[in-house]
Amino acid sequence: MELQSALTLFGVFGLLMVIGVPIAFAIGIAAVLTFMLFMTFDQSVYITAQQMASGLDSFTLLAIPFFILAGNIMNRGGIALRLIEFAKVLGGRLPGSLAHCNVLANMMFGSISGSAVASAAAVGGVMAPMQKKEGYDPAYSAAVNISSCPTGLLIPPSTTFIVYSLITNGTSIAALFVAGYIPGLLMGLGIMAIAGVIARKRGYPVSPRPSWREVVHKTADALLPLGLIVVVMGGIIGGVFTATEASAVAVVYTLFLALVWYREIGLKDLPAIILESAVTTSIVLLMIGCSIAMSKVMAFADIPYTISDALLAVSDNPLVLFLVINIALLVVGTFMDMTPALLIFTPIFLPVVQDLGMDPVHFGVMMTFNLSIGICTPPVGSALFVGCSVAKVSIGNVLRPLLPFYAVLVVLLLAVTYIPALSLTLPRLVLGY
C-alpha cells in the first residue's frame, strides 16, 4: 500500500506540474487523491482542509509575514543604496571591485530582507548599469549578481529556516539562524574568489581609493540598516524575544528608518507596500498549508520510511547517501521553488539522515544551501529570471558565465555536507547547542 500511495502522490503531483497547474494546487490535489486510497472523497477533502488549517495555526509562522513586510519596506526605503555604497568601501580595491561590491551588497541586503529575489532585484538593478558603464560584460555582471543573491537565505534572519523549524516540529530557530552564518559567508567569499579571478583575467578596473571622509560617511550611513541584524539576532540569542517577536521588531525598525530617518517613503506609500506583502504572504502560506497536508498524507501512508528503507538498502555508508540526497535535491531544485521543495522533501529525507547520525540543524543548513542553488538554475530559477531581467541580458547568454559559479557552489555544498563543524560550531559556542 505504501508503494501505491507514493506512486499516486508523486505521480499526480508530477502530472499536474507538467500541465501547468499552480504548485500549491498541485500539492493539495495530490494530497486529496492519495487520502482517497484510504477513505471516501468527502473525508479526504475534510482531512486535507483540517490539516491545512491546523498546520497554519502556528505562532512561529507569524514571523513570515512580518519579515516579508520588513523586506518590502527596505526595498522601497533606500536601504539598498546605502548598503551598496558601504560595500564599495569594503571591496573597492579588489580586481573587478564592482563585482565584489555586488556580492557584499547581496550578502548584507539579503540577510536583512531575507529574500534572494528581492536582493537580486534591488542590488542588481543598481549595480548592473554601474558595471556596464565601467566596461564589465553584462552577462558576467548578471552571473555574479544571480549566484550571490542566495547568500541572504543562509545569513539570518531567514524565513527559510523558520519554515524548516516548523516542518521538523521545533528545531531551534535560534540555532538554525546562528548555524547559517559560516556557510552563508563561505558562499559569498567563494563567489568573490571566482569573480576576482575572472575580473583579473579580463582586466576589469579597480575603483579609485575613497577618501577617509567618504569611508566614514558611507560606513556611518550603513550602520543603522546593519543595526537591524544586531537587534534581531542579539534579541533572539539573548533571549529577549522569540524569532516571531523579532520579526515584528524588524518591521518597526525598518519603518523608523524608511519613514522617519531617511524619509524615502511616506505614509501614502504604506498601503501599497502592505498590499504587496499580503499578496506575497498569501502565496507562501497557501504553499505551506498544502505542503503540510501532503506531509501528513505521507506520514499516514508511511512513505518517508519506505523511501528511507529503500535508500538504506542502496548503501549504509553515510558519505554515499549524503551524496545521493544532495544530487536528488539539486535535481529537484531545478524545477521546483525553494519553499515547496523544503516542505515536501524535508519529511522524506530527515529520517534518513537522522538514522545516519546527522544533526537536524546541520541538515537544515545543508538543505537550504542545496536548494538555494536551484533558484539560480534553469528552467524555473526565480533569481535567474530576476537577475537577467534587471541586467537586461537573456538567460541563454548568462548560462555560460554562470558555470564557474555553479561549480564553486557545489564544492562548498559538499564542504557544508561533510564538515558538520561549519554549521554546528557557532550554535555550540554561542547557544550551547
Sequence and secondary structure as in RCSB ss.txt:
>XXXX:A:sequence
MELQSALTLFGVFGLLMVIGVPIAFAIGIAAVLTFMLFMTFDQSVYITAQQMASGLDSFTLLAIPFFILAGNIMN
RGGIALRLIEFAKVLGGRLPGSLAHCNVLANMMFGSISGSAVASAAAVGGVMAPMQKKEGYDPAYSAAVNISSCP
TGLLIPPSTTFIVYSLITNGTSIAALFVAGYIPGLLMGLGIMAIAGVIARKRGYPVSPRPSWREVVHKTADALLP
LGLIVVVMGGIIGGVFTATEASAVAVVYTLFLALVWYREIGLKDLPAIILESAVTTSIVLLMIGCSIAMSKVMAF
ADIPYTISDALLAVSDNPLVLFLVINIALLVVGTFMDMTPALLIFTPIFLPVVQDLGMDPVHFGVMMTFNLSIGI
CTPPVGSALFVGCSVAKVSIGNVLRPLLPFYAVLVVLLLAVTYIPALSLTLPRLVLGY
>XXXX:A:secstr
 HHHHHHHHHHHHHHHHHTT  HHHHHHHHHHHHHTTTS HHHHHHHHHHHHHHHH  TGGGHHHHHHHHHHHHH
HTTHHHHHHHHHHHHHTTSTTHHHHHHHHHHHHHHHHH  HHHHHHHHHHHHHHHHHHTT  HHHHHHHHHHHTT
HHHHSSS HHHHHHHHHTT   HHHHHHHTHHHHHHHHHHHHHHHHHHHHHHT        HHHHHHHHHHHHHH
HHHHHHHHHHHHTTSS HHHHHHHHHHHHHIIIIIIS  S GGGHHHHHHHHHHHHHHHHHHHHHHHHHHHHHHH
TTHHHHHHHHHHHH   HHHHHHHHHHHHHHHHHHS HHHHHHHHHHHHHHHHHHTT  HHHHHHHHHHHHHHHT
TSTTT HHHHHHHHHHT  HHHHHHHHHHHHHHHHHHHHHHHH THHHHHHIIIII  
